[in-house]
Amino acid sequence: ELLGAVAATRAGRGSVVLLGGEAGMGKTSLVRAFAAAAARADRAPRILVGACDDLHTRRPLGPLRDAARDTGGPLERALRVDDPGAAFQAAVAELALPPATVLVVEDVHWVDDASLDVLRHVARRIADIPGVLVLTFRADEVGPAHPLRALLGELVGRPVHRLRLAPLSP
């Protein structure tokens, strides 16, 4: 499913991949296996990975800063300036870079408000961006009042792959 989402970018079709499951189900392992497989493919995509942290004071734009570090791309440049609004268009531009770009944000159930706003901005435009936005989260921690719920609700009608990892059997 993840490799198929990357393949669709060659036709100019971007998408969001939502990878949910309980803690310890293998979301990160799946993302790593995907990244390794994608790196071996012809026209390998750029894969940028950032993670949200379980902190009392969330790092504004922390997962995006982590993902863009040392890329020299538009997102890294935008995050260097003291203008939070610059990240919106820069994130879209980053995902549009060839050959294809995959932005993975792990543990998005701990996302800060600024990063969530940027992810919503990107997700609303993803159909026209030849990139893939992968969001991993603990589905059991995203209740009705969780801020991530609004983003998940806005994805209706957009190109989305919803993958839910089931618990392992004994």
C-alpha positions in Angstrom: 0.0 0.0 0.0 2.8 2.4 0.9 4.8 1.5 -2.2 1.7 1.9 -4.3 1.2 5.4 -2.9 4.7 6.3 -4.0 4.2 4.8 -7.4 1.1 7.0 -7.9 3.2 10.1 -7.5 4.8 9.4 -10.8 1.4 10.2 -12.4 1.2 13.3 -10.3 -1.2 11.9 -7.7 -0.3 12.5 -4.1 -1.9 10.9 -1.1 -2.1 10.7 2.7 -1.3 7.4 4.4 -2.8 7.0 7.9 -1.1 4.2 9.8 -2.8 3.5 13.1 -2.5 0.9 15.8 -1.9 0.4 19.4 1.5 1.1 21.0 4.0 -1.6 20.1 2.1 -2.9 17.1 4.9 -2.3 14.6 4.1 1.1 13.0 7.7 2.3 13.2 9.0 -1.1 12.0 6.6 -1.0 9.0 7.7 2.5 8.1 11.4 1.5 8.3 10.8 -1.6 6.1 8.9 0.6 3.6 11.8 3.2 3.6 14.3 0.4 2.9 12.2 -1.1 0.1 11.5 2.3 -1.4 15.3 3.1 -1.4 16.0 0.0 -3.5 13.3 0.9 -6.1 14.0 2.6 -9.4 13.6 6.4 -9.0 13.7 6.1 -5.2 11.8 8.7 -3.4 13.2 11.1 -0.9 12.0 10.0 2.6 11.9 12.6 5.3 11.0 11.4 8.8 10.1 13.4 11.9 8.5 12.5 15.1 6.2 14.1 17.7 7.3 13.7 21.3 5.3 13.0 24.4 6.3 16.3 26.1 4.3 18.6 28.4 5.5 21.5 26.3 5.3 20.5 22.7 8.1 21.7 20.4 6.5 24.0 17.8 7.0 22.5 14.4 9.3 19.9 16.0 8.5 17.0 13.7 8.8 19.2 10.6 12.2 20.6 11.8 13.4 17.0 12.4 12.3 15.9 9.0 13.7 18.8 7.1 17.1 18.9 8.9 20.1 18.9 6.5 17.9 18.7 3.4 18.7 22.2 2.1 15.1 22.2 0.8 12.3 24.8 1.1 11.0 23.5 4.4 14.4 23.7 6.1 14.9 27.2 4.8 11.5 28.4 5.9 11.9 27.0 9.4 15.1 28.9 9.9 13.3 32.3 9.7 11.1 33.6 12.5 7.9 33.4 10.5 5.6 30.5 11.4 3.5 31.1 8.3 6.4 30.4 6.0 6.2 26.7 6.8 2.8 26.2 5.1 3.8 26.8 1.5 7.3 25.4 2.1 5.9 22.1 3.2 3.9 21.9 0.0 6.9 22.9 -2.0 9.1 20.2 -0.2 6.6 17.5 -1.1 6.5 18.6 -4.7 10.3 18.1 -5.2 11.3 15.4 -7.6 11.6 12.5 -7.9 9.0 12.0 -5.2 9.0 13.0 -1.6 7.5 11.1 1.3 7.1 13.0 4.6 6.6 10.7 7.5 5.4 12.1 10.8 5.5 9.5 13.6 3.4 9.6 16.7 1.1 12.3 15.4 -1.2 11.7 18.4 1.4 13.9 20.3 1.5 16.6 17.6 1.9 20.3 18.5 -0.7 22.8 17.3 1.6 24.5 14.8 2.6 21.2 13.1 -1.0 20.1 13.0 -1.9 23.3 11.2 0.8 22.7 8.6 -0.2 19.0 8.2 -3.8 20.0 7.7 -2.7 22.6 5.0 -0.7 19.9 3.2 -3.4 17.3 3.5 -6.0 19.6 1.9 -3.7 20.0 -1.1 -2.2 16.5 -1.3 -4.1 15.5 -4.5 -2.3 18.1 -6.5 1.2 17.4 -5.0 3.3 14.5 -6.3 4.2 13.5 -2.7 3.0 11.2 0.1 2.3 12.3 3.6 2.5 9.3 6.1 1.1 9.9 9.6 1.5 7.2 12.3 -0.6 7.3 15.4 -2.0 5.3 18.3 -5.6 5.0 17.3 -6.7 4.3 20.8 -5.3 7.7 22.0 -7.2 9.7 19.4 -10.6 10.2 21.1 -13.5 12.4 20.0 -12.0 15.6 21.5 -8.4 15.0 20.3 -7.1 17.8 18.0 -6.0 15.2 15.4 -9.7 14.3 14.9 -10.3 17.5 12.9 -7.6 16.6 10.4 -8.9 13.0 10.1 -12.4 14.4 9.4 -11.1 16.8 6.7 -9.6 13.9 4.7 -12.9 12.7 3.5 -12.9 12.9 -0.3 -9.1 13.2 -0.5 -6.8 10.4 -1.6 -6.2 8.6 1.6 -4.9 5.1 2.5 -6.1 4.0 5.9 -4.0 1.2 7.4 -4.8 -0.2 10.8 -2.4 -2.7 12.3 -4.1 -5.3 14.3 -2.7 -6.7 17.6 -0.5 -9.7 17.3 -1.9 -13.1 18.2 -0.4 -14.8 21.2 
